[in-house]
Amino acid sequence: MREDEDGCRHSREPAMVEAIRGGGRMVAVCGYGHLLGLAWHLGSDAMYLVASPVRPEDGGGDPLWSQPIAFAAKLPKLVP
């Protein structure tokens, strides 16, 4: 697997999507990077929420995390 966003998007997320689509209704708990990757693959077939505040500093300054964190920051919180 490549260590960039496209590496995950084209290797791990397809396997996760297959498991999600094949498992009926479910809740999938994942981190910022997978939230964005799953949204790319599942689109409006899923509902996306965050369970805790999204903080830009969670990316540690790595530009790889800017897009996943920005996506997560726009999602509604599970519990306000």
All heavy atoms as a GROMACS GRO file, in nm:
protein
  599
    1MET      N    1   0.084  -0.118   0.000
    1MET     CA    2   0.000   0.000   0.000
    1MET      C    3   0.088   0.123   0.000
    1MET      O    4   0.186   0.130   0.072
    1MET     CB    5  -0.090   0.000   0.124
    1MET     CG    6  -0.184   0.116   0.128
    1MET     SD    7  -0.292   0.111   0.270
    1MET     CE    8  -0.181   0.167   0.396
    2ARG      N    9   0.052   0.220  -0.080
    2ARG     CA   10   0.126   0.346  -0.081
    2ARG      C   11   0.087   0.430   0.039
    2ARG      O   12  -0.024   0.420   0.089
    2ARG     CB   13   0.096   0.423  -0.210
    2ARG     CG   14   0.149   0.349  -0.332
    2ARG     CD   15   0.127   0.429  -0.456
    2ARG     NE   16  -0.008   0.489  -0.455
    2ARG     CZ   17  -0.074   0.521  -0.564
    2ARG    NH1   18  -0.022   0.501  -0.680
    2ARG    NH2   19  -0.195   0.575  -0.556
    3GLU      N   20   0.175   0.513   0.083
    3GLU     CA   21   0.152   0.594   0.203
    3GLU      C   22   0.101   0.733   0.168
    3GLU      O   23   0.139   0.830   0.228
    3GLU     CB   24   0.282   0.606   0.284
    3GLU     CG   25   0.328   0.476   0.343
    3GLU     CD   26   0.229   0.420   0.445
    3GLU    OE1   27   0.165   0.497   0.518
    3GLU    OE2   28   0.215   0.298   0.449
    4ASP      N   29   0.015   0.745   0.071
    4ASP     CA   30  -0.047   0.873   0.042
    4ASP      C   31  -0.198   0.853   0.034
    4ASP      O   32  -0.247   0.741   0.044
    4ASP     CB   33   0.007   0.935  -0.087
    4ASP     CG   34  -0.018   0.848  -0.210
    4ASP    OD1   35  -0.097   0.753  -0.203
    4ASP    OD2   36   0.041   0.878  -0.316
    5GLU      N   37  -0.274   0.961   0.018
    5GLU     CA   38  -0.419   0.948   0.022
    5GLU      C   39  -0.471   0.859  -0.090
    5GLU      O   40  -0.565   0.784  -0.073
    5GLU     CB   41  -0.488   1.083   0.022
    5GLU     CG   42  -0.493   1.153  -0.111
    5GLU     CD   43  -0.561   1.288  -0.102
    5GLU    OE1   44  -0.553   1.353   0.001
    5GLU    OE2   45  -0.621   1.328  -0.203
    6ASP      N   46  -0.408   0.864  -0.207
    6ASP     CA   47  -0.452   0.778  -0.317
    6ASP      C   48  -0.420   0.632  -0.290
    6ASP      O   49  -0.491   0.543  -0.335
    6ASP     CB   50  -0.392   0.822  -0.450
    6ASP     CG   51  -0.455   0.950  -0.501
    6ASP    OD1   52  -0.572   0.975  -0.468
    6ASP    OD2   53  -0.387   1.025  -0.573
    7GLY      N   54  -0.311   0.606  -0.215
    7GLY     CA   55  -0.278   0.468  -0.181
    7GLY      C   56  -0.388   0.404  -0.099
    7GLY      O   57  -0.430   0.292  -0.126
    8CYS      N   58  -0.436   0.474   0.002
    8CYS     CA   59  -0.548   0.422   0.082
    8CYS      C   60  -0.675   0.417   0.000
    8CYS      O   61  -0.749   0.320   0.005
    8CYS     CB   62  -0.570   0.509   0.206
    8CYS     SG   63  -0.449   0.482   0.335
    9ARG      N   64  -0.698   0.521  -0.076
    9ARG     CA   65  -0.822   0.531  -0.153
    9ARG      C   66  -0.835   0.416  -0.252
    9ARG      O   67  -0.945   0.368  -0.278
    9ARG     CB   68  -0.822   0.665  -0.227
    9ARG     CG   69  -0.946   0.692  -0.303
    9ARG     CD   70  -0.939   0.834  -0.356
    9ARG     NE   71  -1.021   0.849  -0.473
    9ARG     CZ   72  -1.020   0.953  -0.549
    9ARG    NH1   73  -0.939   1.052  -0.525
    9ARG    NH2   74  -1.099   0.962  -0.653
   10HIS      N   75  -0.725   0.370  -0.306
   10HIS     CA   76  -0.731   0.265  -0.407
   10HIS      C   77  -0.698   0.126  -0.354
   10HIS      O   78  -0.705   0.030  -0.429
   10HIS     CB   79  -0.639   0.300  -0.523
   10HIS     CG   80  -0.680   0.424  -0.595
   10HIS    ND1   81  -0.799   0.436  -0.664
   10HIS    CD2   82  -0.620   0.545  -0.606
   10HIS    CE1   83  -0.810   0.557  -0.715
   10HIS    NE2   84  -0.703   0.625  -0.681
   11SER      N   85  -0.665   0.114  -0.226
   11SER     CA   86  -0.632  -0.019  -0.175
   11SER      C   87  -0.719  -0.057  -0.056
   11SER      O   88  -0.790  -0.156  -0.060
   11SER     CB   89  -0.483  -0.027  -0.138
   11SER     OG   90  -0.452   0.069  -0.039
   12ARG      N   91  -0.720   0.021   0.049
   12ARG     CA   92  -0.795  -0.015   0.169
   12ARG      C   93  -0.944   0.017   0.159
   12ARG      O   94  -1.027  -0.064   0.200
   12ARG     CB   95  -0.735   0.054   0.290
   12ARG     CG   96  -0.596   0.002   0.321
   12ARG     CD   97  -0.535   0.068   0.439
   12ARG     NE   98  -0.601   0.024   0.561
   12ARG     CZ   99  -0.570   0.071   0.681
   12ARG    NH1  100  -0.478   0.163   0.693
   12ARG    NH2  101  -0.631   0.027   0.787
   13GLU      N  102  -0.978   0.134   0.110
   13GLU     CA  103  -1.119   0.172   0.107
   13GLU      C  104  -1.206   0.078   0.023
   13GLU      O  105  -1.316   0.044   0.064
   13GLU     CB  106  -1.138   0.317   0.064
   13GLU     CG  107  -1.134   0.413   0.180
   13GLU     CD  108  -0.995   0.443   0.229
   13GLU    OE1  109  -0.899   0.430   0.152
   13GLU    OE2  110  -0.981   0.480   0.347
   14PRO      N  111  -1.161   0.034  -0.095
   14PRO     CA  112  -1.247  -0.059  -0.170
   14PRO      C  113  -1.281  -0.186  -0.090
   14PRO      O  114  -1.395  -0.233  -0.095
   14PRO     CB  115  -1.164  -0.092  -0.294
   14PRO     CG  116  -1.080   0.029  -0.315
   14PRO     CD  117  -1.044   0.074  -0.174
   15ALA      N  118  -1.187  -0.238  -0.016
   15ALA     CA  119  -1.216  -0.357   0.067
   15ALA      C  120  -1.314  -0.322   0.179
   15ALA      O  121  -1.404  -0.401   0.211
   15ALA     CB  122  -1.086  -0.412   0.125
   16MET      N  123  -1.299  -0.204   0.238
   16MET     CA  124  -1.392  -0.161   0.343
   16MET      C  125  -1.532  -0.142   0.285
   16MET      O  126  -1.632  -0.182   0.345
   16MET     CB  127  -1.341  -0.031   0.407
   16MET     CG  128  -1.212  -0.048   0.484
   16MET     SD  129  -1.136   0.108   0.531
   16MET     CE  130  -1.244   0.161   0.662
   17VAL      N  131  -1.541  -0.082   0.167
   17VAL     CA  132  -1.670  -0.058   0.102
   17VAL      C  133  -1.739  -0.192   0.072
   17VAL      O  134  -1.859  -0.207   0.094
   17VAL     CB  135  -1.653   0.026  -0.026
   17VAL    CG1  136  -1.778   0.025  -0.112
   17VAL    CG2  137  -1.614   0.168   0.010
   18GLU      N  138  -1.664  -0.287   0.025
   18GLU     CA  139  -1.720  -0.419  -0.004
   18GLU      C  140  -1.778  -0.482   0.123
   18GLU      O  141  -1.890  -0.536   0.122
   18GLU     CB  142  -1.612  -0.510  -0.062
   18GLU     CG  143  -1.663  -0.645  -0.107
   18GLU     CD  144  -1.554  -0.728  -0.172
   18GLU    OE1  145  -1.468  -0.671  -0.240
   18GLU    OE2  146  -1.556  -0.850  -0.151
   19ALA      N  147  -1.707  -0.473   0.233
   19ALA     CA  148  -1.756  -0.528   0.360
   19ALA      C  149  -1.880  -0.452   0.407
   19ALA      O  150  -1.976  -0.513   0.455
   19ALA     CB  151  -1.646  -0.522   0.466
   20ILE      N  152  -1.881  -0.321   0.392
   20ILE     CA  153  -1.995  -0.241   0.435
   20ILE      C  154  -2.117  -0.272   0.350
   20ILE      O  155  -2.226  -0.297   0.402
   20ILE     CB  156  -1.960  -0.090   0.431
   20ILE    CG1  157  -1.860  -0.056   0.542
   20ILE    CG2  158  -2.086  -0.004   0.442
   20ILE    CD1  159  -1.797   0.081   0.528
   21ARG      N  160  -2.101  -0.275   0.220
   21ARG     CA  161  -2.215  -0.302   0.131
   21ARG      C  162  -2.266  -0.444   0.147
   21ARG      O  163  -2.385  -0.469   0.130
   21ARG     CB  164  -2.176  -0.274  -0.013
   21ARG     CG  165  -2.169  -0.127  -0.043
   21ARG     CD  166  -2.172  -0.099  -0.192
   21ARG     NE  167  -2.194   0.043  -0.215
   21ARG     CZ  168  -2.126   0.115  -0.302
   21ARG    NH1  169  -2.030   0.060  -0.373
   21ARG    NH2  170  -2.153   0.242  -0.317
   22GLY      N  171  -2.180  -0.537   0.180
   22GLY     CA  172  -2.221  -0.676   0.194
   22GLY      C  173  -2.276  -0.712   0.330
   22GLY      O  174  -2.328  -0.822   0.350
   23GLY      N  175  -2.268  -0.621   0.427
   23GLY     CA  176  -2.305  -0.653   0.563
   23GLY      C  177  -2.440  -0.601   0.608
   23GLY      O  178  -2.473  -0.610   0.725
   24GLY      N  179  -2.520  -0.546   0.519
   24GLY     CA  180  -2.648  -0.490   0.561
   24GLY      C  181  -2.627  -0.361   0.638
   24GLY      O  182  -2.523  -0.298   0.630
   25ARG      N  183  -2.726  -0.323   0.716
   25ARG     CA  184  -2.714  -0.199   0.794
   25ARG      C  185  -2.607  -0.214   0.900
   25ARG      O  186  -2.599  -0.317   0.966
   25ARG     CB  187  -2.846  -0.167   0.860
   25ARG     CG  188  -2.950  -0.126   0.762
   25ARG     CD  189  -3.081  -0.096   0.833
   25ARG     NE  190  -3.168  -0.032   0.738
   25ARG     CZ  191  -3.234   0.079   0.762
   25ARG    NH1  192  -3.228   0.136   0.880
   25ARG    NH2  193  -3.309   0.132   0.670
   26MET      N  194  -2.527  -0.109   0.915
   26MET     CA  195  -2.421  -0.115   1.015
   26MET      C  196  -2.370   0.024   1.048
   26MET      O  197  -2.402   0.119   0.978
   26MET     CB  198  -2.305  -0.201   0.966
   26MET     CG  199  -2.225  -0.139   0.854
   26MET     SD  200  -2.075  -0.228   0.809
   26MET     CE  201  -2.140  -0.382   0.756
   27VAL      N  202  -2.293   0.030   1.153
   27VAL     CA  203  -2.220   0.150   1.189
   27VAL      C  204  -2.073   0.117   1.173
   27VAL      O  205  -2.024   0.020   1.230
   27VAL     CB  206  -2.249   0.193   1.335
   27VAL    CG1  207  -2.160   0.309   1.375
   27VAL    CG2  208  -2.396   0.228   1.352
   28ALA      N  209  -2.003   0.194   1.093
   28ALA     CA  210  -1.859   0.175   1.074
   28ALA      C  211  -1.788   0.289   1.146
   28ALA      O  212  -1.814   0.406   1.118
   28ALA     CB  213  -1.824   0.175   0.926
   29VAL      N  214  -1.701   0.256   1.238
   29VAL     CA  215  -1.626   0.356   1.313
   29VAL      C  216  -1.487   0.364   1.251
   29VAL      O  217  -1.417   0.263   1.242
   29VAL     CB  218  -1.618   0.319   1.463
   29VAL    CG1  219  -1.537   0.422   1.539
   29VAL    CG2  220  -1.758   0.305   1.521
   30CYS      N  221  -1.449   0.484   1.209
   30CYS     CA  222  -1.318   0.498   1.144
   30CYS      C  223  -1.264   0.638   1.169
   30CYS      O  224  -1.332   0.724   1.222
   30CYS     CB  225  -1.329   0.469   0.996
   30CYS     SG  226  -1.440   0.580   0.909
   31GLY      N  227  -1.142   0.658   1.129
   31GLY     CA  228  -1.076   0.787   1.147
   31GLY      C  229  -1.098   0.880   1.029
   31GLY      O  230  -1.164   0.845   0.932
   32TYR      N  231  -1.040   0.999   1.040
   32TYR     CA  232  -1.058   1.102   0.938
   32TYR      C  233  -1.027   1.054   0.796
   32TYR      O  234  -1.101   1.080   0.703
   32TYR     CB  235  -0.967   1.223   0.964
   32TYR     CG  236  -0.991   1.299   1.091
   32TYR    CD1  237  -0.885   1.358   1.158
   32TYR    CD2  238  -1.118   1.315   1.144
   32TYR    CE1  239  -0.904   1.431   1.274
   32TYR    CE2  240  -1.139   1.388   1.260
   32TYR     CZ  241  -1.031   1.445   1.324
   32TYR     OH  242  -1.051   1.517   1.438
   33GLY      N  243  -0.914   0.991   0.781
   33GLY     CA  244  -0.872   0.948   0.648
   33GLY      C  245  -0.969   0.851   0.584
   33GLY      O  246  -1.001   0.862   0.466
   34HIS      N  247  -1.018   0.758   0.662
   34HIS     CA  248  -1.114   0.662   0.607
   34HIS      C  249  -1.251   0.724   0.584
   34HIS      O  250  -1.321   0.684   0.492
   34HIS     CB  251  -1.125   0.539   0.696
   34HIS     CG  252  -1.001   0.455   0.695
   34HIS    ND1  253  -0.948   0.402   0.580
   34HIS    CD2  254  -0.920   0.417   0.796
   34HIS    CE1  255  -0.839   0.333   0.609
   34HIS    NE2  256  -0.819   0.341   0.740
   35LEU      N  257  -1.290   0.822   0.664
   35LEU     CA  258  -1.417   0.890   0.641
   35LEU      C  259  -1.420   0.948   0.500
   35LEU      O  260  -1.516   0.928   0.425
   35LEU     CB  261  -1.434   1.006   0.741
   35LEU     CG  262  -1.508   0.981   0.869
   35LEU    CD1  263  -1.503   1.104   0.958
   35LEU    CD2  264  -1.651   0.940   0.845
   36LEU      N  265  -1.316   1.019   0.465
   36LEU     CA  266  -1.311   1.080   0.333
   36LEU      C  267  -1.305   0.973   0.224
   36LEU      O  268  -1.376   0.979   0.125
   36LEU     CB  269  -1.191   1.174   0.321
   36LEU     CG  270  -1.174   1.244   0.187
   36LEU    CD1  271  -1.298   1.324   0.148
   36LEU    CD2  272  -1.050   1.332   0.188
   37GLY      N  273  -1.223   0.873   0.243
   37GLY     CA  274  -1.211   0.765   0.144
   37GLY      C  275  -1.342   0.692   0.124
   37GLY      O  276  -1.382   0.662   0.012
   38LEU      N  277  -1.411   0.662   0.233
   38LEU     CA  278  -1.540   0.594   0.221
   38LEU      C  279  -1.642   0.684   0.152
   38LEU      O  280  -1.722   0.637   0.071
   38LEU     CB  281  -1.591   0.552   0.359
   38LEU     CG  282  -1.511   0.439   0.424
   38LEU    CD1  283  -1.562   0.414   0.566
   38LEU    CD2  284  -1.518   0.312   0.341
   39ALA      N  285  -1.639   0.813   0.180
   39ALA     CA  286  -1.731   0.906   0.114
   39ALA      C  287  -1.705   0.911  -0.036
   39ALA      O  288  -1.799   0.920  -0.116
   39ALA     CB  289  -1.719   1.046   0.175
   40TRP      N  290  -1.578   0.904  -0.076
   40TRP     CA  291  -1.547   0.900  -0.220
   40TRP      C  292  -1.611   0.778  -0.286
   40TRP      O  293  -1.659   0.785  -0.398
   40TRP     CB  294  -1.396   0.895  -0.243
   40TRP     CG  295  -1.326   1.027  -0.231
   40TRP    CD1  296  -1.376   1.152  -0.257
   40TRP    CD2  297  -1.191   1.047  -0.190
   40TRP    NE1  298  -1.280   1.247  -0.235
   40TRP    CE2  299  -1.165   1.186  -0.194
   40TRP    CE3  300  -1.090   0.962  -0.150
   40TRP    CZ2  301  -1.042   1.240  -0.160
   40TRP    CZ3  302  -0.968   1.016  -0.116
   40TRP    CH2  303  -0.945   1.154  -0.121
   41HIS      N  304  -1.608   0.665  -0.216
   41HIS     CA  305  -1.659   0.540  -0.274
   41HIS      C  306  -1.809   0.520  -0.254
   41HIS      O  307  -1.877   0.469  -0.342
   41HIS     CB  308  -1.585   0.420  -0.215
   41HIS     CG  309  -1.444   0.409  -0.262
   41HIS    ND1  310  -1.410   0.363  -0.387
   41HIS    CD2  311  -1.327   0.438  -0.201
   41HIS    CE1  312  -1.279   0.364  -0.401
   41HIS    NE2  313  -1.226   0.411  -0.289
   42LEU      N  314  -1.860   0.557  -0.138
   42LEU     CA  315  -2.002   0.530  -0.106
   42LEU      C  316  -2.094   0.647  -0.141
   42LEU      O  317  -2.214   0.627  -0.158
   42LEU     CB  318  -2.017   0.497   0.042
   42LEU     CG  319  -1.957   0.364   0.086
   42LEU    CD1  320  -1.959   0.354   0.239
   42LEU    CD2  321  -2.032   0.248   0.024
   43GLY      N  322  -2.039   0.765  -0.144
   43GLY     CA  323  -2.120   0.882  -0.175
   43GLY      C  324  -2.240   0.894  -0.083
   43GLY      O  325  -2.230   0.875   0.038
   44SER      N  326  -2.356   0.917  -0.142
   44SER     CA  327  -2.478   0.937  -0.063
   44SER      C  328  -2.542   0.806  -0.018
   44SER      O  329  -2.649   0.807   0.041
   44SER     CB  330  -2.578   1.021  -0.142
   44SER     OG  331  -2.616   0.952  -0.260
   45ASP      N  332  -2.478   0.693  -0.043
   45ASP     CA  333  -2.529   0.564   0.005
   45ASP      C  334  -2.506   0.546   0.154
   45ASP      O  335  -2.550   0.448   0.211
   45ASP     CB  336  -2.462   0.448  -0.069
   45ASP     CG  337  -2.506   0.438  -0.214
   45ASP    OD1  338  -2.609   0.499  -0.250
   45ASP    OD2  339  -2.437   0.368  -0.291
   46ALA      N  340  -2.436   0.640   0.216
   46ALA     CA  341  -2.405   0.629   0.359
   46ALA      C  342  -2.426   0.765   0.426
   46ALA      O  343  -2.431   0.868   0.360
   46ALA     CB  344  -2.260   0.584   0.379
   47MET      N  345  -2.436   0.760   0.558
   47MET     CA  346  -2.445   0.882   0.638
   47MET      C  347  -2.311   0.897   0.711
   47MET      O  348  -2.259   0.798   0.764
   47MET     CB  349  -2.557   0.871   0.741
   47MET     CG  350  -2.567   0.992   0.831
   47MET     SD  351  -2.691   0.971   0.961
   47MET     CE  352  -2.839   0.976   0.862
   48TYR      N  353  -2.257   1.016   0.714
   48TYR     CA  354  -2.127   1.041   0.774
   48TYR      C  355  -2.142   1.137   0.891
   48TYR      O  356  -2.201   1.244   0.876
   48TYR     CB  357  -2.030   1.098   0.670
   48TYR     CG  358  -2.025   1.014   0.544
   48TYR    CD1  359  -2.105   1.047   0.435
   48TYR    CD2  360  -1.947   0.901   0.538
   48TYR    CE1  361  -2.103   0.969   0.320
   48TYR    CE2  362  -1.945   0.823   0.424
   48TYR     CZ  363  -2.023   0.858   0.315
   48TYR     OH  364  -2.022   0.779   0.203
   49LEU      N  365  -2.088   1.100   1.005
   49LEU     CA  366  -2.093   1.180   1.126
   49LEU      C  367  -1.958   1.174   1.195
   49LEU      O  368  -1.881   1.080   1.172
   49LEU     CB  369  -2.198   1.125   1.224
   49LEU     CG  370  -2.339   1.107   1.172
   49LEU    CD1  371  -2.418   1.020   1.268
   49LEU    CD2  372  -2.406   1.241   1.158
   50VAL      N  373  -1.931   1.270   1.280
   50VAL     CA  374  -1.813   1.262   1.367
   50VAL      C  375  -1.863   1.252   1.511
   50VAL      O  376  -1.971   1.299   1.545
   50VAL     CB  377  -1.719   1.384   1.350
   50VAL    CG1  378  -1.654   1.382   1.212
   50VAL    CG2  379  -1.790   1.515   1.373
   51ALA      N  380  -1.783   1.189   1.595
   51ALA     CA  381  -1.822   1.168   1.734
   51ALA      C  382  -1.753   1.264   1.830
   51ALA      O  383  -1.788   1.271   1.946
   51ALA     CB  384  -1.793   1.024   1.775
   52SER      N  385  -1.654   1.335   1.781
   52SER     CA  386  -1.579   1.426   1.867
   52SER      C  387  -1.541   1.551   1.787
   52SER      O  388  -1.552   1.550   1.664
   52SER     CB  389  -1.453   1.357   1.921
   52SER     OG  390  -1.371   1.317   1.814
   53PRO      N  391  -1.499   1.655   1.854
   53PRO     CA  392  -1.458   1.776   1.781
   53PRO      C  393  -1.346   1.746   1.682
   53PRO      O  394  -1.257   1.666   1.711
   53PRO     CB  395  -1.409   1.870   1.891
   53PRO     CG  396  -1.472   1.820   2.016
   53PRO     CD  397  -1.486   1.672   1.999
   54VAL      N  398  -1.353   1.807   1.568
   54VAL     CA  399  -1.249   1.793   1.466
   54VAL      C  400  -1.153   1.909   1.482
   54VAL      O  401  -1.193   2.025   1.480
   54VAL     CB  402  -1.310   1.793   1.325
   54VAL    CG1  403  -1.202   1.786   1.219
   54VAL    CG2  404  -1.408   1.677   1.310
   55ARG      N  405  -1.026   1.876   1.502
   55ARG     CA  406  -0.924   1.978   1.525
   55ARG      C  407  -0.819   1.973   1.415
   55ARG      O  408  -0.760   1.867   1.392
   55ARG     CB  409  -0.858   1.955   1.661
   55ARG     CG  410  -0.959   1.955   1.777
   55ARG     CD  411  -0.897   1.915   1.906
   55ARG     NE  412  -0.822   1.790   1.886
   55ARG     CZ  413  -0.753   1.730   1.982
   55ARG    NH1  414  -0.744   1.782   2.101
   55ARG    NH2  415  -0.690   1.616   1.957
   56PRO      N  416  -0.794   2.084   1.348
   56PRO     CA  417  -0.693   2.085   1.241
   56PRO      C  418  -0.556   2.034   1.288
   56PRO      O  419  -0.484   1.971   1.213
   56PRO     CB  420  -0.685   2.231   1.199
   56PRO     CG  421  -0.820   2.285   1.233
   56PRO     CD  422  -0.861   2.213   1.359
   57GLU      N  423  -0.522   2.060   1.415
   57GLU     CA  424  -0.390   2.016   1.464
   57GLU      C  425  -0.378   1.864   1.474
   57GLU      O  426  -0.268   1.811   1.492
   57GLU     CB  427  -0.356   2.082   1.598
   57GLU     CG  428  -0.450   2.049   1.711
   57GLU     CD  429  -0.568   2.145   1.725
   57GLU    OE1  430  -0.597   2.221   1.631
   57GLU    OE2  431  -0.631   2.143   1.831
   58ASP      N  432  -0.489   1.792   1.462
   58ASP     CA  433  -0.482   1.645   1.466
   58ASP      C  434  -0.400   1.589   1.351
   58ASP      O  435  -0.354   1.475   1.357
   58ASP     CB  436  -0.623   1.584   1.463
   58ASP     CG  437  -0.698   1.606   1.593
   58ASP    OD1  438  -0.634   1.638   1.696
   58ASP    OD2  439  -0.822   1.591   1.592
   59GLY      N  440  -0.381   1.668   1.246
   59GLY     CA  441  -0.300   1.623   1.133
   59GLY      C  442  -0.152   1.641   1.154
   59GLY      O  443  -0.072   1.599   1.070
   60GLY      N  444  -0.112   1.700   1.264
   60GLY     CA  445   0.030   1.717   1.294
   60GLY      C  446   0.105   1.801   1.193
   60GLY      O  447   0.227   1.789   1.180
   61GLY      N  448   0.034   1.884   1.118
   61GLY     CA  449   0.100   1.969   1.019
   61GLY      C  450   0.130   1.898   0.888
   61GLY      O  451   0.184   1.959   0.796
   62ASP      N  452   0.096   1.770   0.876
   62ASP     CA  453   0.122   1.694   0.754
   62ASP      C  454   0.015   1.731   0.650
   62ASP      O  455  -0.104   1.715   0.675
   62ASP     CB  456   0.115   1.545   0.784
   62ASP     CG  457   0.153   1.457   0.667
   62ASP    OD1  458   0.143   1.503   0.551
   62ASP    OD2  459   0.191   1.341   0.690
   63PRO      N  460   0.055   1.780   0.533
   63PRO     CA  461  -0.041   1.821   0.431
   63PRO      C  462  -0.133   1.707   0.385
   63PRO      O  463  -0.243   1.732   0.336
   63PRO     CB  464   0.044   1.872   0.315
   63PRO     CG  465   0.185   1.862   0.356
   63PRO     CD  466   0.193   1.802   0.493
   64LEU      N  467  -0.090   1.584   0.401
   64LEU     CA  468  -0.172   1.470   0.364
   64LEU      C  469  -0.306   1.471   0.439
   64LEU      O  470  -0.408   1.426   0.387
   64LEU     CB  471  -0.097   1.339   0.394
   64LEU     CG  472  -0.172   1.208   0.374
   64LEU    CD1  473  -0.202   1.186   0.227
   64LEU    CD2  474  -0.092   1.092   0.427
   65TRP      N  475  -0.306   1.527   0.560
   65TRP     CA  476  -0.427   1.525   0.643
   65TRP      C  477  -0.519   1.644   0.621
   65TRP      O  478  -0.631   1.646   0.673
   65TRP     CB  479  -0.387   1.516   0.790
   65TRP     CG  480  -0.333   1.381   0.821
   65TRP    CD1  481  -0.202   1.347   0.838
   65TRP    CD2  482  -0.408   1.261   0.834
   65TRP    NE1  483  -0.192   1.213   0.861
   65TRP    CE2  484  -0.317   1.158   0.859
   65TRP    CE3  485  -0.544   1.231   0.826
   65TRP    CZ2  486  -0.357   1.026   0.876
   65TRP    CZ3  487  -0.585   1.100   0.843
   65TRP    CH2  488  -0.491   1.000   0.868
   66SER      N  489  -0.477   1.745   0.547
   66SER     CA  490  -0.558   1.867   0.534
   66SER      C  491  -0.695   1.838   0.471
   66SER      O  492  -0.798   1.885   0.521
   66SER     CB  493  -0.484   1.975   0.456
   66SER     OG  494  -0.454   1.931   0.326
   67GLN      N  495  -0.699   1.762   0.365
   67GLN     CA  496  -0.826   1.734   0.298
   67GLN      C  497  -0.917   1.644   0.384
   67GLN      O  498  -1.036   1.676   0.401
   67GLN     CB  499  -0.802   1.673   0.161
   67GLN     CG  500  -0.925   1.668   0.074
   67GLN     CD  501  -0.896   1.617  -0.065
   67GLN    OE1  502  -0.789   1.564  -0.094
   67GLN    NE2  503  -0.992   1.633  -0.154
   68PRO      N  504  -0.867   1.532   0.442
   68PRO     CA  505  -0.954   1.451   0.528
   68PRO      C  506  -1.007   1.528   0.649
   68PRO      O  507  -1.124   1.513   0.686
   68PRO     CB  508  -0.864   1.336   0.571
   68PRO     CG  509  -0.761   1.324   0.466
   68PRO     CD  510  -0.739   1.466   0.419
   69ILE      N  511  -0.924   1.611   0.710
   69ILE     CA  512  -0.968   1.686   0.828
   69ILE      C  513  -1.070   1.792   0.787
   69ILE      O  514  -1.170   1.813   0.857
   69ILE     CB  515  -0.848   1.745   0.903
   69ILE    CG1  516  -0.771   1.632   0.972
   69ILE    CG2  517  -0.892   1.851   1.004
   69ILE    CD1  518  -0.641   1.673   1.036
   70ALA      N  519  -1.050   1.858   0.674
   70ALA     CA  520  -1.146   1.957   0.626
   70ALA      C  521  -1.281   1.892   0.598
   70ALA      O  522  -1.387   1.948   0.629
   70ALA     CB  523  -1.093   2.027   0.501
   71PHE      N  524  -1.280   1.772   0.540
   71PHE     CA  525  -1.404   1.700   0.516
   71PHE      C  526  -1.474   1.667   0.648
   71PHE      O  527  -1.593   1.693   0.664
   71PHE     CB  528  -1.376   1.571   0.437
   71PHE     CG  529  -1.497   1.483   0.421
   71PHE    CD1  530  -1.596   1.515   0.329
   71PHE    CD2  531  -1.514   1.370   0.498
   71PHE    CE1  532  -1.708   1.435   0.314
   71PHE    CE2  533  -1.625   1.288   0.484
   71PHE     CZ  534  -1.723   1.322   0.391
   72ALA      N  535  -1.400   1.611   0.742
   72ALA     CA  536  -1.458   1.574   0.871
   72ALA      C  537  -1.514   1.695   0.944
   72ALA      O  538  -1.618   1.685   1.010
   72ALA     CB  539  -1.353   1.503   0.956
   73ALA      N  540  -1.449   1.809   0.932
   73ALA     CA  541  -1.493   1.930   1.002
   73ALA      C  542  -1.630   1.978   0.953
   73ALA      O  543  -1.701   2.047   1.025
   73ALA     CB  544  -1.390   2.041   0.985
   74LYS      N  545  -1.669   1.941   0.832
   74LYS     CA  546  -1.797   1.983   0.775
   74LYS      C  547  -1.911   1.888   0.813
   74LYS      O  548  -2.027   1.918   0.784
   74LYS     CB  549  -1.787   1.991   0.623
   74LYS     CG  550  -1.693   2.100   0.576
   74LYS     CD  551  -1.682   2.099   0.427
   74LYS     CE  552  -1.580   2.203   0.382
   74LYS     NZ  553  -1.559   2.201   0.238
   75LEU      N  554  -1.879   1.776   0.874
   75LEU     CA  555  -1.982   1.676   0.906
   75LEU      C  556  -2.053   1.710   1.036
   75LEU      O  557  -1.995   1.770   1.126
   75LEU     CB  558  -1.918   1.538   0.919
   75LEU     CG  559  -1.851   1.484   0.793
   75LEU    CD1  560  -1.781   1.352   0.823
   75LEU    CD2  561  -1.952   1.467   0.681
   76PRO      N  562  -2.179   1.668   1.048
   76PRO     CA  563  -2.249   1.689   1.174
   76PRO      C  564  -2.191   1.599   1.284
   76PRO      O  565  -2.135   1.493   1.254
   76PRO     CB  566  -2.394   1.650   1.144
   76PRO     CG  567  -2.388   1.568   1.022
   76PRO     CD  568  -2.263   1.605   0.947
   77LYS      N  569  -2.205   1.645   1.407
   77LYS     CA  570  -2.160   1.565   1.522
   77LYS      C  571  -2.269   1.469   1.563
   77LYS      O  572  -2.387   1.502   1.562
   77LYS     CB  573  -2.127   1.655   1.641
   77LYS     CG  574  -1.989   1.707   1.642
   77LYS     CD  575  -1.957   1.752   1.783
   77LYS     CE  576  -1.872   1.876   1.781
   77LYS     NZ  577  -1.855   1.928   1.914
   78LEU      N  578  -2.229   1.350   1.603
   78LEU     CA  579  -2.322   1.248   1.650
   78LEU      C  580  -2.400   1.298   1.771
   78LEU      O  581  -2.520   1.286   1.779
   78LEU     CB  582  -2.245   1.120   1.685
   78LEU     CG  583  -2.326   1.002   1.733
   78LEU    CD1  584  -2.425   0.956   1.628
   78LEU    CD2  585  -2.232   0.888   1.770
   79VAL      N  586  -2.328   1.360   1.866
   79VAL     CA  587  -2.389   1.417   1.984
   79VAL      C  588  -2.344   1.562   1.993
   79VAL      O  589  -2.224   1.588   2.000
   79VAL     CB  590  -2.346   1.341   2.112
   79VAL    CG1  591  -2.407   1.404   2.233
   79VAL    CG2  592  -2.383   1.195   2.102
   80PRO      N  593  -2.438   1.656   1.988
   80PRO     CA  594  -2.397   1.798   1.989
   80PRO      C  595  -2.327   1.840   2.117
   80PRO      O  596  -2.336   1.783   2.219
   80PRO     CB  597  -2.528   1.873   1.975
   80PRO     CG  598  -2.637   1.774   1.963
   80PRO     CD  599  -2.578   1.638   1.980
   0.00000   0.00000   0.00000
